[in-house]
Amino acid sequence: MPADDSTLMMEKALHLLKESVKAAIGQPGKAAESDRPVLESFCVPIDVVDGPTWLSRQDLFPRLFWMNREKSEWIAGIGEADRIEIAEVGPNDQSFILLEKAMQEKNSHAHYVGGFCFNNLQKQNELWTGFSPTLFILPLISIECRNGQTSITCSVWLKPGQNRTEALEKLLDALASATSGSNPAVEDIPEVTKVSYSPDREHWISNCEQVLSKFEEGGMDKVMLARQTELEFSGAVPAIRFLLNYPFPENPTYRFYFEPVEGHAFVSFTPERLYRRDGEMLLTEALAGTVTKETVNADDHAASELLLNSEKDVREHRFVKDTIYSELQPVCSDIDMDEKVDVLQLNRLAHLYTRCIAKLRPEFCNDSTVLRQLHPTPAVGGVPREASMELILSIEPFCRGWYAAPVGWLSREAAEFAVGIRSALINEDRVYLYSGAGLVKGSDPHSEWEEVEQKIGDILAITQQPT
């Protein structure tokens, strides 16, 4: 759709939403009759628009975006109608249980977008200010594409005793500030002035050798170690540029963007699904084993052949696949794990990939159960889980924050989470890139360093391209 037509369409949609909210003011609402919170939403169907572009024009925070790997569903949201926030330090399992309890009080049609920290036993440092260990937002205004239909919605979450008229008038103010323009008025990314690593190459190799010695001692099969790459810039970095300028839009990756306050955002272009739940049906996968196409000078076919015939990568993948299967057994009545291992092709990398469809038992049909069973996957933690998490916590010199944690959306009836890898934290004039490598017996620390370097290539390219 041409920019002018898109702008006119959005102006009309925003006008219709304002008229709907105005009509609701003064009329009795369900909140007046209820002793529980009530969601009031107003929705207008629209033609397809570009979500990131619309989001870049808005100055209401939080700003958030989610798109699935198939690019068939997405949501762009601004503002906050409601939030679920759990700030206490403790095991992730406890956070998942508290989230589930909170969701039982929410409207079944409401979609909350957000994420968790990777390990809530690790104290989150100041870099992750604004990103609570558990944080999910119901946007005040959102554009959503689902089931082939696109619509713009605004919402209020009315608590018992809250002044409904006042809440709706605030919603009107937010609609008045939302812009319909389609051309992003966004500053360019300034120049990179310094690059540093945590750990640096010397300490990375030492850490890898420490992990490899654990394998020789027995009792551990796999550990994923990560690296934080810090980029310093000559000025403040417009975080939304990372969403707008993703250089490989055809890549089969999720896109996740979460900016709780202006200039402070987490973005992930991850190929890894944690799970999709629709009622009792569960879709998950094993994604582990990597080849870097540039390093081995391979096209897609050659990369597939290298991966499928690599004893080390096939063994790493099997750890992940077998672990997921065993973790699902206690909570699922049916598990259909593909026998055939496929290869997921990205522009720079290729990964071994196996899909799994399962049916949750009725008593376990909730996201708390699935999150507790699957996070962290062996692809981002290790095997065995608890021992690898302790080792990661003792070795890595930085805080993972939301990196490698579940990020996505959930409602009472459905949810979809990706694993927040291939990610960056944008903080004013600093950007922190995160990537990791799965170590198994026989891994080469020098090769793993090159792998983590390749995994940040797509995001690093955003800082180097003209805008």
Helices and strands as residue ranges (DSSP letters): H 3-24, G 30-33, E 38-46, H 51-56, E 63-67, E 74-78, E 82-86, H 92-103, E 112-116, G 126-128, E 134-138, E 141-146, E 149-158, H 164-177, E 192-198, H 201-217, E 222-233, H 241-244, E 255-261, E 264-268, E 273-278, E 281-292, H 293-296, H 300-308, H 311-328, E 332-337, E 342-345, E 349-360, G 362-364, H 367-374, E 382-383, H 385-395, E 406-410, E 414-419, E 423-427, E 430-440, H 445-455, H 457-462
